Amino acid sequence: MSTATLDGLLDPLTSSLELSALRQIVEFRISPDVQARVDYLARRANDGEITPDEDAEYESLIDGAELITILKLKAQRRLAA
């Protein structure tokens, strides 16, 4: 997904949120269980042992993490404004 597409999706969302919700987004952390799964899948991928199902799961987790990171950055910018 392009940056322009993500901006088009996320800008209206972040601009409509209350300051408390923006702060919660900025403070959000991935759970230790999810991080452990990402680490496990990353090791399997790096070792060339990842299965197709694991690879799809890993890609989904990475895509989700990237989306969260972008949302957090947008929330930080809005709070700083």
TIRO-2110 file (N, C-alpha, C; in Angstrom, 1 decimal):
// TIRO-2110
0.9, -1.2, 0.0, N, 1, A
0.0, 0.0, 0.0, CA, 1, A
0.9, 1.2, 0.0, C, 1, A
0.6, 2.2, -0.8, N, 2, A
1.4, 3.4, -0.9, CA, 2, A
1.2, 4.3, 0.3, C, 2, A
2.2, 5.2, 0.4, N, 3, A
2.1, 6.2, 1.5, CA, 3, A
0.9, 7.1, 1.3, C, 3, A
0.6, 7.5, 0.1, N, 4, A
-0.6, 8.4, -0.1, CA, 4, A
-1.9, 7.7, 0.2, C, 4, A
-1.9, 6.4, -0.1, N, 5, A
-3.1, 5.6, 0.3, CA, 5, A
-3.3, 5.5, 1.8, C, 5, A
-2.2, 5.2, 2.5, N, 6, A
-2.2, 5.1, 4.0, CA, 6, A
-2.6, 6.5, 4.6, C, 6, A
-2.1, 7.6, 4.0, N, 7, A
-2.4, 8.9, 4.5, CA, 7, A
-3.9, 9.1, 4.3, C, 7, A
-4.4, 8.8, 3.2, N, 8, A
-5.8, 9.0, 2.9, CA, 8, A
-6.7, 8.2, 3.9, C, 8, A
-6.2, 7.0, 4.3, N, 9, A
-7.0, 6.2, 5.3, CA, 9, A
-6.8, 6.7, 6.7, C, 9, A
-5.6, 7.1, 7.1, N, 10, A
-5.4, 7.4, 8.5, CA, 10, A
-5.5, 8.8, 8.9, C, 10, A
-5.3, 9.8, 8.0, N, 11, A
-5.4, 11.2, 8.4, CA, 11, A
-6.8, 11.5, 8.9, C, 11, A
-7.9, 11.1, 8.2, N, 12, A
-9.2, 11.4, 8.8, CA, 12, A
-9.4, 10.8, 10.2, C, 12, A
-8.9, 9.6, 10.3, N, 13, A
-9.0, 8.9, 11.6, CA, 13, A
-8.3, 9.7, 12.7, C, 13, A
-7.0, 10.0, 12.5, N, 14, A
-6.3, 10.7, 13.6, CA, 14, A
-6.8, 12.1, 13.8, C, 14, A
-7.3, 12.7, 12.8, N, 15, A
-7.8, 14.1, 13.0, CA, 15, A
-9.1, 14.1, 13.8, C, 15, A
-9.8, 13.0, 13.8, N, 16, A
-11.1, 12.9, 14.5, CA, 16, A
-10.9, 12.4, 16.0, C, 16, A
-9.8, 12.0, 16.4, N, 17, A
-9.6, 11.5, 17.7, CA, 17, A
-9.3, 12.5, 18.8, C, 17, A
-9.9, 12.2, 20.0, N, 18, A
-9.6, 13.1, 21.2, CA, 18, A
-8.1, 12.9, 21.6, C, 18, A
-7.6, 13.9, 22.3, N, 19, A
-6.2, 13.9, 22.8, CA, 19, A
-5.9, 12.6, 23.6, C, 19, A
-6.9, 12.2, 24.4, N, 20, A
-6.6, 11.0, 25.2, CA, 20, A
-6.5, 9.8, 24.4, C, 20, A
-7.2, 9.7, 23.3, N, 21, A
-7.1, 8.5, 22.4, CA, 21, A
-5.7, 8.6, 21.7, C, 21, A
-5.3, 9.8, 21.3, N, 22, A
-4.0, 9.9, 20.6, CA, 22, A
-2.9, 9.5, 21.6, C, 22, A
-3.0, 9.9, 22.8, N, 23, A
-2.0, 9.5, 23.8, CA, 23, A
-2.0, 8.0, 24.0, C, 23, A
-3.1, 7.3, 24.0, N, 24, A
-3.2, 5.9, 24.1, CA, 24, A
-2.5, 5.2, 22.9, C, 24, A
-2.7, 5.8, 21.7, N, 25, A
-2.1, 5.2, 20.5, CA, 25, A
-0.6, 5.3, 20.6, C, 25, A
-0.1, 6.5, 21.1, N, 26, A
1.3, 6.7, 21.2, CA, 26, A
1.9, 5.7, 22.2, C, 26, A
1.2, 5.4, 23.3, N, 27, A
1.7, 4.6, 24.3, CA, 27, A
1.6, 3.1, 24.1, C, 27, A
0.8, 2.7, 23.0, N, 28, A
0.5, 1.3, 22.7, CA, 28, A
1.8, 0.6, 22.5, C, 28, A
1.9, -0.6, 23.0, N, 29, A
3.0, -1.5, 22.8, CA, 29, A
2.5, -2.9, 22.4, C, 29, A
3.2, -3.6, 21.5, N, 30, A
2.8, -4.9, 21.2, CA, 30, A
3.0, -5.8, 22.4, C, 30, A
2.1, -6.8, 22.6, N, 31, A
2.2, -7.7, 23.7, CA, 31, A
3.4, -8.5, 23.6, C, 31, A
4.0, -8.9, 24.8, N, 32, A
5.1, -9.8, 24.8, CA, 32, A
4.9, -11.1, 24.0, C, 32, A
3.7, -11.7, 24.1, N, 33, A
3.3, -12.9, 23.3, CA, 33, A
3.4, -12.7, 21.8, C, 33, A
2.9, -11.6, 21.4, N, 34, A
2.9, -11.3, 19.9, CA, 34, A
4.4, -11.0, 19.5, C, 34, A
5.1, -10.3, 20.3, N, 35, A
6.5, -10.0, 20.0, CA, 35, A
7.3, -11.3, 19.9, C, 35, A
7.1, -12.2, 20.9, N, 36, A
7.8, -13.5, 20.9, CA, 36, A
7.5, -14.3, 19.6, C, 36, A
6.2, -14.2, 19.1, N, 37, A
5.8, -14.9, 17.9, CA, 37, A
6.6, -14.3, 16.7, C, 37, A
6.6, -13.0, 16.7, N, 38, A
7.3, -12.3, 15.6, CA, 38, A
8.8, -12.7, 15.6, C, 38, A
9.4, -12.7, 16.7, N, 39, A
10.8, -13.1, 16.9, CA, 39, A
11.0, -14.5, 16.4, C, 39, A
10.1, -15.4, 16.8, N, 40, A
10.2, -16.8, 16.4, CA, 40, A
10.1, -17.0, 14.9, C, 40, A
9.1, -16.3, 14.3, N, 41, A
9.0, -16.4, 12.8, CA, 41, A
10.1, -15.8, 12.1, C, 41, A
10.7, -14.7, 12.6, N, 42, A
11.8, -14.0, 12.0, CA, 42, A
13.0, -15.0, 12.0, C, 42, A
13.3, -15.7, 13.1, N, 43, A
14.4, -16.6, 13.2, CA, 43, A
14.1, -17.8, 12.1, C, 43, A
12.9, -18.2, 12.1, N, 44, A
12.6, -19.3, 11.1, CA, 44, A
12.8, -18.8, 9.7, C, 44, A
12.4, -17.6, 9.4, N, 45, A
12.6, -17.0, 8.1, CA, 45, A
14.1, -16.9, 7.8, C, 45, A
14.9, -16.3, 8.7, N, 46, A
16.3, -16.1, 8.5, CA, 46, A
17.0, -17.4, 8.3, C, 46, A
16.6, -18.5, 9.0, N, 47, A
17.2, -19.8, 8.9, CA, 47, A
16.7, -20.6, 7.6, C, 47, A
15.8, -20.0, 6.9, N, 48, A
15.2, -20.7, 5.7, CA, 48, A
14.3, -21.9, 6.1, C, 48, A
13.7, -21.8, 7.3, N, 49, A
12.9, -23.0, 7.7, CA, 49, A
11.4, -22.6, 7.8, C, 49, A
11.0, -21.4, 7.4, N, 50, A
9.7, -21.0, 7.6, CA, 50, A
8.8, -21.7, 6.6, C, 50, A
7.6, -22.1, 7.0, N, 51, A
6.6, -22.8, 6.2, CA, 51, A
5.8, -21.7, 5.4, C, 51, A
5.1, -22.1, 4.4, N, 52, A
4.3, -21.1, 3.7, CA, 52, A
3.2, -20.4, 4.6, C, 52, A
2.6, -21.2, 5.5, N, 53, A
1.6, -20.7, 6.4, CA, 53, A
2.3, -19.7, 7.4, C, 53, A
3.4, -20.1, 7.9, N, 54, A
4.2, -19.2, 8.8, CA, 54, A
4.6, -17.9, 8.1, C, 54, A
5.0, -18.1, 6.9, N, 55, A
5.4, -16.9, 6.1, CA, 55, A
4.3, -15.9, 6.0, C, 55, A
3.1, -16.4, 5.7, N, 56, A
1.9, -15.6, 5.5, CA, 56, A
1.6, -14.9, 6.9, C, 56, A
1.7, -15.7, 7.9, N, 57, A
1.4, -15.1, 9.3, CA, 57, A
2.5, -14.0, 9.6, C, 57, A
3.7, -14.3, 9.3, N, 58, A
4.8, -13.3, 9.5, CA, 58, A
4.6, -12.0, 8.7, C, 58, A
4.2, -12.2, 7.5, N, 59, A
4.0, -11.0, 6.6, CA, 59, A
2.8, -10.2, 7.2, C, 59, A
1.8, -10.9, 7.7, N, 60, A
0.6, -10.2, 8.3, CA, 60, A
1.0, -9.4, 9.5, C, 60, A
1.8, -10.1, 10.4, N, 61, A
2.3, -9.4, 11.6, CA, 61, A
3.1, -8.2, 11.3, C, 61, A
4.0, -8.3, 10.3, N, 62, A
4.9, -7.2, 9.9, CA, 62, A
4.0, -6.1, 9.3, C, 62, A
3.1, -6.4, 8.5, N, 63, A
2.2, -5.4, 7.9, CA, 63, A
1.4, -4.6, 9.0, C, 63, A
0.9, -5.4, 10.0, N, 64, A
0.2, -4.8, 11.1, CA, 64, A
1.1, -3.9, 11.9, C, 64, A
2.3, -4.3, 12.2, N, 65, A
3.2, -3.5, 13.0, CA, 65, A
3.6, -2.2, 12.3, C, 65, A
3.8, -2.3, 10.9, N, 66, A
4.0, -1.1, 10.2, CA, 66, A
2.9, -0.1, 10.2, C, 66, A
1.7, -0.6, 10.1, N, 67, A
0.5, 0.2, 10.2, CA, 67, A
0.4, 0.9, 11.6, C, 67, A
0.6, 0.1, 12.6, N, 68, A
0.6, 0.7, 14.0, CA, 68, A
1.7, 1.8, 14.1, C, 68, A
2.9, 1.5, 13.6, N, 69, A
3.9, 2.5, 13.7, CA, 69, A
3.5, 3.8, 13.0, C, 69, A
3.0, 3.7, 11.8, N, 70, A
2.5, 4.9, 11.1, CA, 70, A
1.4, 5.6, 11.9, C, 70, A
0.5, 4.9, 12.4, N, 71, A
-0.6, 5.5, 13.2, CA, 71, A
0.0, 6.2, 14.4, C, 71, A
1.0, 5.6, 15.1, N, 72, A
1.6, 6.2, 16.2, CA, 72, A
2.3, 7.5, 15.8, C, 72, A
3.0, 7.5, 14.7, N, 73, A
3.7, 8.7, 14.3, CA, 73, A
2.7, 9.8, 14.0, C, 73, A
1.6, 9.5, 13.4, N, 74, A
0.6, 10.5, 13.1, CA, 74, A
0.0, 11.0, 14.4, C, 74, A
-0.2, 10.2, 15.3, N, 75, A
-0.7, 10.6, 16.6, CA, 75, A
0.3, 11.5, 17.3, C, 75, A
1.5, 11.2, 17.3, N, 76, A
2.6, 12.0, 17.9, CA, 76, A
2.6, 13.4, 17.2, C, 76, A
2.5, 13.4, 15.9, N, 77, A
2.5, 14.7, 15.2, CA, 77, A
1.3, 15.6, 15.6, C, 77, A
0.2, 14.9, 15.7, N, 78, A
-1.1, 15.7, 16.1, CA, 78, A
-0.9, 16.2, 17.5, C, 78, A
-0.4, 15.4, 18.4, N, 79, A
-0.2, 15.9, 19.8, CA, 79, A
0.8, 17.0, 19.9, C, 79, A
1.8, 17.0, 19.0, N, 80, A
2.8, 18.1, 19.0, CA, 80, A
2.3, 19.4, 18.4, C, 80, A
1.2, 19.3, 17.7, N, 81, A
0.7, 20.5, 17.0, CA, 81, A
0.0, 21.4, 17.9, C, 81, A
END
